[in-house]
Amino acid sequence: MTSSSLDIAIVGAGPAGLAAALRLHQRGFRPRIYEAVPELKPLGVGIDVKVYGTRELDELGLLQEFRAISVDARESIFYNKYGQEIYAELCGVHMGYLHEQRFVHRGRLQMLLYRTVLERLGADAVVLGVRCTGYAQHDGRVTLDLVDQEGRASQVTADLAVGADGIRSGMRRQMHPGASRPVYSGITMWRGTTLMEPFGSGGTILHIGAPQTSSMIVYPIADDFEGSGKTLVNWVVEATREESDEDWNQLGSVDEILPYYEQCDIVHLDVREMMRNAREVYLFPLIRHDPLDTWTDGRVLLIGDAAHAMYPRGGNGACQAIVDGGALAGQLAAAPDVPTALRAFEEQRLRAVNGIVIAHRGEGYEVIRRMVEERTGGERFTDIEDVLPLAEADAIFSTYHALVGQPRPGHGAGDATGFRTENAHR
Ligand SMILES: Cc1cc2nc3c(=O)[nH]c(=O)nc-3n(C[C@H](O)[C@H](O)[C@H](O)COP(=O)(O)OP(=O)(O)OC[C@H]3O[C@@H](n4cnc5c(N)ncnc54)[C@H](O)[C@@H]3O)c2cc1C
């Protein structure tokens, strides 16, 4: 399709909407983003950007700037709730992938994408402070209803409207009025950050405890944070709780979760101290959204969390949201018209991403921590090889990495690529 003649309106300036704008611009399109908040602020905590997410940022020409705001992931180590090591694997280029896996503050990544959109597409490419309240289609065009901060209504008309309006997407609700309602899983995440000395190699991600009962993930997201000489560390605890507001900005407290870690003795860090020194703690309940059978309605397309909200585990939500933009731009450039491009986009993405949505409801490779908990009856072990042989764990990891689209390089399922560190036999 010729790019200059196509009006594209994107609703939402999160990672999905911003990355889509940049990808479309690379193909010669001139999209405009309509965002509800009057000012974009670097909100959120950590995101674990997988190798395929880094590849997208590289293809956007942002690798150097992304490296400057993020931390290279070197190795991933798994422990039981006592802090006994059960498995380890290398990450990103250290594992042999062509791209790095990197840890970043969500807000810093969003700001990088936002700045780049303004630089490349111009200051008028992002309209802030306008909320989309609905869409209508007529004569091969889409009209978006917008309302600003003062309640003033307006409309924009485009050839294609892209709904990148996140987990509470109004465009998804309009497109799928009969879709099942989101359901609270009974598990909540406490998401916090702590400014502290680096631990492990400085690029280590720790997975601690049994999933579902008191699981914790810890990783660094910024070195020398704001010139402090210290590392900003992101940690996430999952535990059961009666509460269900799907809002990224709810504040929480560590008092509820500290008792889970009284017996936890990790060689790399004091997790209780880290939690007590938290700068911020947010609550985010795990809410189940059923996969959609279509993301398109005529000339309207959903992308990112609006299309495929998944439990925010392991960074795939953000990475898949970023991938959507490149796929859309490629299909639009190749197809003779918008409906053909949207059909091709769905064919390319829908089945695969819905598979990841479903896989994230389970434990993924984190299942090894539950297996160890069950096989030991929740007790300490003497030799991990008697509880979870390395080859068994390796097969689980190889299968999972292939499922999310980054098969372990040069290894088939069953090949031994994981390892145990010198601390595994403490
Ligand atoms: C405040 C916030 C904090 C987050 N923190 C984390 C985190 O710490 N870790 C993590 O893994 N993920 C976090 N996420 C989610 C993460 O950004 C997404 O899972 C992923 O990056 C996909 O991004 P997205 O662009 O599809 O959705 P989002 O990042 O949710 O972006 C959606 C955007 O659409 C805008 N919007 C919504 N409705 C409308 C409307 N009607 N009209 C116009 N604009 C609208 C929103 O204001 C937002 O800017 C956070 C999201 C938000 C909004």
The ligand as a MOL file (V3000), in Angstrom:
LIG
                    3D

  0  0  0     0  0            999 V3000
M  V30 BEGIN CTAB
M  V30 COUNTS 53 58 0 0 0
M  V30 BEGIN ATOM
M  V30 1 C 0.9740 2.8650 34.7430 0
M  V30 2 C 1.4150 1.5170 34.2240 0
M  V30 3 C 2.4240 0.8230 34.8960 0
M  V30 4 C 2.8370 -0.4220 34.4560 0
M  V30 5 N 3.8370 -1.0580 35.1130 0
M  V30 6 C 4.3010 -2.2380 34.6710 0
M  V30 7 C 5.3820 -2.8970 35.3000 0
M  V30 8 O 5.9110 -2.4130 36.2800 0
M  V30 9 N 5.8200 -4.0890 34.8090 0
M  V30 10 C 5.2060 -4.6550 33.7110 0
M  V30 11 O 5.6260 -5.7370 33.2810 0
M  V30 12 N 4.1920 -4.0510 33.0800 0
M  V30 13 C 3.7230 -2.8670 33.5250 0
M  V30 14 N 2.6910 -2.2450 32.8800 0
M  V30 15 C 2.0760 -2.9160 31.7320 0
M  V30 16 C 2.9330 -2.9190 30.5090 0
M  V30 17 O 3.2330 -1.6010 30.1180 0
M  V30 18 C 2.1530 -3.6530 29.4610 0
M  V30 19 O 1.8350 -4.9610 29.9280 0
M  V30 20 C 2.8970 -3.8740 28.1670 0
M  V30 21 O 4.0060 -3.0600 28.0440 0
M  V30 22 C 1.9710 -3.6580 27.0050 0
M  V30 23 O 1.8070 -2.2810 26.8100 0
M  V30 24 P 0.5400 -1.6260 26.1690 0
M  V30 25 O 1.0510 -0.4280 25.4640 0
M  V30 26 O -0.2810 -2.5960 25.4360 0
M  V30 27 O -0.3410 -1.2050 27.4420 0
M  V30 28 P -0.0860 -0.0830 28.5370 0
M  V30 29 O 1.3170 0.0090 28.9110 0
M  V30 30 O -1.0720 -0.3330 29.5990 0
M  V30 31 O -0.4730 1.2950 27.7750 0
M  V30 32 C -1.8050 1.6180 27.4110 0
M  V30 33 C -1.8860 3.1320 27.2030 0
M  V30 34 O -3.1770 3.4660 26.7070 0
M  V30 35 C -3.6790 4.5870 27.3940 0
M  V30 36 N -5.1400 4.5360 27.3480 0
M  V30 37 C -5.9630 3.6770 28.0100 0
M  V30 38 N -7.2460 3.9060 27.6800 0
M  V30 39 C -7.2450 4.9150 26.7860 0
M  V30 40 C -8.2790 5.5970 26.0720 0
M  V30 41 N -9.5620 5.2480 26.2010 0
M  V30 42 N -7.9310 6.5930 25.2330 0
M  V30 43 C -6.6250 6.9410 25.0720 0
M  V30 44 N -5.6080 6.3290 25.7160 0
M  V30 45 C -5.9140 5.3260 26.5580 0
M  V30 46 C -3.1040 4.4320 28.7900 0
M  V30 47 O -3.0810 5.6540 29.5030 0
M  V30 48 C -1.7050 3.9090 28.5040 0
M  V30 49 O -0.7830 4.9410 28.3080 0
M  V30 50 C 2.2280 -1.0080 33.3140 0
M  V30 51 C 1.2090 -0.3190 32.6310 0
M  V30 52 C 0.8040 0.9340 33.0680 0
M  V30 53 C -0.2950 1.6780 32.3160 0
M  V30 END ATOM
M  V30 BEGIN BOND
M  V30 1 1 1 2
M  V30 2 1 2 3
M  V30 3 2 2 52
M  V30 4 2 3 4
M  V30 5 1 4 5
M  V30 6 1 4 50
M  V30 7 2 5 6
M  V30 8 1 6 7
M  V30 9 1 6 13
M  V30 10 2 7 8
M  V30 11 1 7 9
M  V30 12 1 9 10
M  V30 13 2 10 11
M  V30 14 1 10 12
M  V30 15 2 12 13
M  V30 16 1 13 14
M  V30 17 1 14 15
M  V30 18 1 14 50
M  V30 19 1 15 16
M  V30 20 1 16 17
M  V30 21 1 16 18
M  V30 22 1 18 19
M  V30 23 1 18 20
M  V30 24 1 20 21
M  V30 25 1 20 22
M  V30 26 1 22 23
M  V30 27 1 23 24
M  V30 28 2 24 25
M  V30 29 1 24 26
M  V30 30 1 24 27
M  V30 31 1 27 28
M  V30 32 2 28 29
M  V30 33 1 28 30
M  V30 34 1 28 31
M  V30 35 1 31 32
M  V30 36 1 32 33
M  V30 37 1 33 34
M  V30 38 1 33 48
M  V30 39 1 34 35
M  V30 40 1 35 36
M  V30 41 1 35 46
M  V30 42 1 36 37
M  V30 43 1 36 45
M  V30 44 2 37 38
M  V30 45 1 38 39
M  V30 46 1 39 40
M  V30 47 2 39 45
M  V30 48 1 40 41
M  V30 49 2 40 42
M  V30 50 1 42 43
M  V30 51 2 43 44
M  V30 52 1 44 45
M  V30 53 1 46 47
M  V30 54 1 46 48
M  V30 55 1 48 49
M  V30 56 2 50 51
M  V30 57 1 51 52
M  V30 58 1 52 53
M  V30 END BOND
M  V30 END CTAB
M  END
